[in-house]
Amino acid sequence: MFDKLEEVEHQFEKVQRQLQNPDVVADQVKYKALMIEFSDLESVVLTYRKYKDLKAEITGHKDIIHNESDAELVALAKSEISSLEKELIQLSEQLQFLLLPQDPNDNKNVILEIRAGAGGDEASLFAEELFRAYNLFSADKKWQVDLLSYSDGNSGGAKEIVASITGDKVYSQLKAESGVHRVQRVPKTESQGRVHTSTITVVVLPEAEEVDVDLDRKDVKVDVYRSSGAGGQHVNTTDSAVRLTHLPTGTVVTCQDEKSQTKNKEKAFKVLFSRLKALEDEKAIKEASDARKGQIGTGDRSERIRTYNFPQTRITDHRIGLTIHKLSEVMNGHFENLIDPLITHYQSEALKNQS
């Protein structure tokens, strides 16, 4: 492990020097890539340096114990060593986690898609409520949410919501949200107080660029039409909405949130790139299915991942057997109550697979 840490520290120092080079600063593409690498390496290096400082401090105390005749000073050194060694063990464990292989998509922005499933109007209502919760979580993280497409439910709520979320390491935090979310509660229209079960599907795609996919634009049919519904009321007098159909796969993307047809088309292509890249990734995963063992939240859209039980204010994540009674907090944007335990579980499983 320590040979690897020395390599990481050496690379960190190299990147640090490159960032001070005026030619690099002038090349914004290269500078941005190096800044991302610098940020990724920094937490590892700072922790490693703290580990080395702590180890040196312990060595100093041990020298006092072996060479000092003052009994009081020796006793003080022994008591210091005990607490420092505990901290050293914690830092060693932290370094093991930091050295785990990173998902190459972790730094990416995402396309978030929420669709009402079984349960009729209740599913549509919950789809909108969950989108609001993700919005609040994003605001707390200083991420930007950009609505791309919104389809109204029959009696309120939304049948489908598509949005892009941009910011620092968005995919690393949201990737485990993909799957079927089940909600259990008493609908407002239910006179006898019976609990109704409905489902929605969440898909979190790492944002892809055109260079990431094998796409011939001749294979994409472009239709324009008048916008309608939430996000489109201000533009429903012109043909500003855009529908893209990728003919080889049948993938359809719509975008109507902007007044400009050009901007809607640009955003729609962003979603199309991400969906096609996801299809390619899913195919690769199926061809190497063993790679999925031990992973969670890899985007299986048919997997029931979570249940929100409103009468008992309870949320259960079925993948790791986690149950918390903080439903109100989560629906007000505090997804860290669910995401942090998922990340910890994934890291622990990855560590086991490495050993």
C-alpha positions in Angstrom: 0.0 0.0 0.0 2.8 2.4 0.9 4.6 2.0 -2.4 1.3 3.0 -4.1 1.0 6.0 -1.8 4.5 7.2 -2.6 3.5 7.0 -6.3 0.3 9.0 -5.7 2.3 11.7 -3.8 4.9 11.9 -6.6 2.1 12.3 -9.2 0.4 14.9 -7.0 3.6 17.0 -6.8 4.0 16.6 -10.6 0.5 17.9 -11.2 1.0 20.7 -8.8 4.1 21.9 -10.7 2.2 21.6 -14.0 -0.6 23.8 -12.7 1.9 26.6 -12.0 3.1 26.5 -15.7 1.8 29.6 -17.6 1.4 27.5 -20.8 -0.8 25.1 -19.0 -2.9 27.9 -17.4 -3.4 29.3 -20.9 -4.8 25.9 -22.1 -8.1 25.8 -20.4 -9.0 22.2 -21.5 -5.7 20.9 -20.1 -5.9 23.1 -17.0 -9.4 21.9 -16.2 -8.3 18.2 -16.5 -5.3 18.8 -14.3 -7.4 20.6 -11.7 -9.8 17.6 -11.5 -6.8 15.2 -11.1 -5.3 17.5 -8.5 -8.6 17.5 -6.5 -8.8 13.7 -6.7 -5.2 13.2 -5.5 -5.3 15.9 -2.8 -7.4 14.0 -0.3 -5.2 10.9 -0.6 -1.9 12.8 -0.3 -3.0 15.0 2.6 -4.2 11.9 4.6 -0.9 10.1 3.8 1.2 13.1 4.9 -0.8 13.2 8.1 -0.2 9.5 8.6 3.6 10.0 8.1 3.7 13.0 10.5 1.8 10.9 13.1 4.2 8.0 12.7 7.1 10.3 13.2 5.5 11.7 16.3 5.1 8.1 17.7 8.7 7.3 16.9 9.7 10.5 18.9 7.7 9.3 21.9 9.3 5.9 21.7 12.7 7.4 21.7 11.8 9.3 24.9 10.6 6.0 26.6 13.9 4.2 25.7 16.3 7.0 26.4 14.8 9.3 29.0 15.4 8.8 32.7 12.6 11.2 33.9 9.8 8.9 35.0 7.1 11.6 34.6 8.2 12.3 31.0 8.3 8.6 30.2 4.7 8.1 31.6 3.5 11.1 29.5 5.1 9.7 26.4 3.4 6.3 27.0 0.0 7.8 27.4 0.5 9.9 24.2 1.5 6.8 22.2 -1.7 5.0 23.1 -4.0 7.6 21.6 -1.7 8.3 18.7 -1.6 4.7 17.7 -5.4 4.5 17.7 -5.4 7.5 15.4 -2.8 5.9 13.2 -4.9 2.8 12.7 -7.9 4.9 11.7 -5.8 6.8 9.2 -4.5 3.5 7.8 -8.0 2.3 7.2 -9.0 5.6 5.6 -6.0 5.3 3.2 -7.1 1.8 2.2 -10.5 3.2 1.2 -9.0 6.2 -0.6 -6.8 3.8 -2.7 -9.8 1.8 -3.9 -10.3 2.0 -7.7 -12.5 4.9 -8.6 -15.5 4.8 -10.9 -14.3 6.7 -14.0 -17.8 8.4 -14.1 -17.7 9.6 -10.5 -16.7 13.2 -11.5 -19.3 13.5 -14.1 -22.6 15.5 -14.2 -25.8 13.5 -14.6 -29.0 13.2 -16.5 -31.8 12.4 -13.9 -34.9 10.7 -15.2 -37.9 10.1 -13.0 -41.0 8.2 -14.4 -44.3 7.3 -12.8 -44.8 3.5 -12.7 -47.6 1.4 -11.2 -50.2 3.2 -9.0 -51.8 5.8 -11.3 -52.1 9.3 -9.9 -50.2 8.5 -6.7 -47.2 7.5 -8.7 -47.3 10.8 -10.6 -47.6 12.7 -7.4 -44.7 11.0 -5.8 -42.6 11.4 -8.9 -42.9 15.1 -8.5 -42.3 15.0 -4.8 -39.1 13.0 -5.2 -37.8 15.4 -7.9 -38.4 18.2 -5.4 -36.4 16.3 -2.8 -33.5 15.8 -5.2 -33.7 19.5 -6.0 -33.3 20.4 -2.4 -30.4 17.9 -2.0 -28.7 19.5 -5.1 -29.1 23.0 -3.7 -27.4 21.9 -0.5 -24.6 20.5 -2.5 -24.3 23.7 -4.6 -25.3 21.7 -7.7 -27.3 23.2 -10.6 -30.5 21.5 -11.7 -31.7 22.2 -15.2 -35.1 20.9 -16.2 -35.1 19.4 -19.7 -38.5 17.8 -20.0 -41.7 17.6 -17.9 -44.8 15.6 -18.7 -47.9 16.3 -16.5 -49.8 13.6 -14.7 -53.5 13.1 -15.2 -54.5 14.6 -11.8 -51.4 16.5 -10.7 -47.8 15.4 -10.4 -45.7 14.3 -13.3 -45.6 11.2 -15.5 -42.0 11.9 -16.5 -39.3 14.4 -15.5 -35.9 14.7 -17.1 -33.3 17.1 -15.8 -29.5 17.6 -15.9 -27.6 18.1 -12.7 -24.2 19.7 -12.8 -21.6 20.2 -10.1 -18.8 18.6 -8.1 -18.9 14.7 -8.3 -22.6 14.5 -8.9 -22.6 11.0 -10.3 -20.6 9.6 -7.3 -23.4 10.7 -5.0 -26.5 9.9 -7.1 -25.5 6.8 -9.1 -27.1 4.5 -6.4 -30.5 6.1 -6.9 -31.2 4.2 -10.1 -33.9 1.7 -9.7 -37.5 1.3 -8.7 -38.7 3.4 -5.7 -41.8 2.1 -4.0 -44.1 4.4 -2.0 -46.8 3.3 0.5 -49.3 5.8 1.8 -52.9 6.7 2.1 -54.1 8.8 -0.9 -56.0 12.0 -0.3 -58.9 10.5 -2.2 -59.0 7.3 0.0 -62.0 7.6 2.3 -61.4 4.4 4.3 -57.8 5.1 5.1 -56.3 2.2 3.2 -52.6 2.3 2.3 -51.9 2.4 -1.4 -48.7 1.1 -3.0 -47.3 2.7 -6.1 -43.9 2.8 -7.8 -41.7 5.2 -9.8 -38.5 4.5 -11.7 -35.4 6.6 -11.3 -32.5 6.5 -13.8 -29.3 8.4 -13.2 -27.0 8.5 -16.3 -23.5 10.0 -16.3 -23.5 12.8 -18.8 -21.9 11.9 -22.0 -20.5 13.9 -24.9 -20.8 13.1 -28.6 -17.2 11.9 -28.7 -18.2 9.2 -26.1 -20.6 7.4 -28.4 -20.6 6.0 -31.9 -23.4 8.2 -33.4 -24.2 9.1 -37.0 -26.5 12.1 -36.9 -28.1 10.8 -40.1 -29.6 8.1 -37.9 -31.4 10.7 -35.8 -34.8 11.9 -36.8 -35.6 15.4 -35.6 -39.2 16.6 -35.1 -40.3 20.0 -33.8 -43.7 20.9 -32.2 -45.3 23.3 -29.8 -44.4 23.0 -26.2 -47.0 22.3 -23.5 -47.2 21.6 -19.8 -45.0 22.6 -16.9 -41.8 24.3 -18.2 -43.3 25.0 -21.6 -46.3 27.4 -21.0 -44.1 30.4 -22.0 -43.2 29.0 -25.4 -46.4 27.2 -26.5 -47.1 29.6 -29.4 -44.0 28.5 -31.4 -42.6 25.2 -32.6 -39.8 25.3 -30.0 -40.0 21.8 -28.6 -37.8 19.1 -30.1 -38.2 15.4 -30.3 -35.2 13.2 -31.3 -35.6 9.6 -32.4 -32.5 7.5 -32.7 -33.6 5.1 -35.5 -31.2 2.1 -34.8 -32.2 1.8 -31.2 -35.7 3.4 -31.1 -34.5 5.8 -28.3 -36.7 8.9 -28.1 -35.8 12.1 -26.4 -37.9 15.3 -26.0 -37.0 18.7 -24.7 -39.3 21.7 -24.5 -38.1 23.8 -21.5 -36.3 26.5 -23.5 -37.8 29.3 -25.6 -35.3 28.5 -28.3 -35.6 25.5 -30.6 -31.8 25.5 -31.0 -31.3 25.3 -27.2 -33.9 22.6 -26.9 -32.2 20.6 -29.6 -28.8 21.0 -28.0 -30.2 19.8 -24.6 -32.0 16.9 -26.3 -28.8 15.7 -27.9 -27.1 15.8 -24.5 -29.7 13.4 -23.1 -29.5 11.2 -26.3 -25.7 10.9 -26.0 -26.0 9.9 -22.3 -28.7 7.3 -23.0 -26.8 5.8 -25.9 -23.6 5.6 -23.8 -25.6 3.9 -21.0 -26.9 1.3 -23.6 -23.3 0.7 -24.6 -22.2 0.3 -21.0 -25.1 -2.0 -20.1 -24.1 -4.2 -23.0 -20.5 -4.3 -21.8 -21.6 -5.2 -18.3 -23.8 -8.1 -19.5 -20.8 -9.4 -21.5 -18.7 -9.4 -18.4 -21.4 -10.1 -15.8 -18.9 -11.1 -13.1 -17.9 -7.4 -12.9 -21.3 -6.7 -11.4 -20.8 -8.9 -8.3 -20.5 -6.9 -5.1 -21.7 -3.7 -6.8 -24.7 -1.7 -5.8 -26.7 0.9 -7.6 -25.3 0.1 -11.0 -28.4 1.3 -12.8 -30.6 -1.8 -13.0 -33.9 -0.2 -13.7 -36.0 -3.2 -12.8 -34.5 -3.5 -9.3 -36.7 -2.4 -6.4 -34.2 -0.5 -4.3 -36.2 1.4 -1.8 -39.6 1.7 0.0 -41.0 5.0 1.4 -43.6 4.1 4.0 -45.4 7.3 5.0 -47.7 5.9 7.8 -44.7 4.7 9.7 -42.4 7.5 8.5 -40.0 4.8 7.5 -37.6 4.3 4.6 -36.0 1.0 3.8 -33.2 0.5 1.3 -33.5 -3.2 0.3 -30.0 -3.5 -1.1 -28.2 -3.2 2.2 -31.1 -3.8 4.6 -31.0 -0.2 5.9 -34.2 1.1 7.7 -34.4 4.6 9.0 -37.3 6.6 10.4 -36.4 9.9 8.8 -38.8 10.1 5.9 -39.6 13.7 6.4 -35.9 14.7 6.5 -35.2 12.8 3.3 -38.2 14.3 1.5 -36.8 17.7 2.4 -33.5 16.9 0.7 -31.4 15.1 3.3 -30.5 12.2 1.1 -27.1 11.9 2.9 -29.1 9.7 5.4 -29.4 7.1 2.7 -26.4 7.9 0.3 -23.6 7.9 3.0 -24.4 4.3 4.3 -24.6 3.1 0.7 -21.2 4.5 -0.2 -19.7 3.1 3.1 -21.2 -0.4 2.3 -19.9 -0.3 -1.3 -16.4 0.7 -0.1 -16.4 -2.1 2.5 -17.4 -4.7 -0.1 -14.8 -3.4 -2.5 -12.2 -3.7 0.2 -13.2 -7.3 1.0 -13.0 -8.2 -2.7 -9.5 -6.8 -2.9 -8.2 -8.8 0.1 
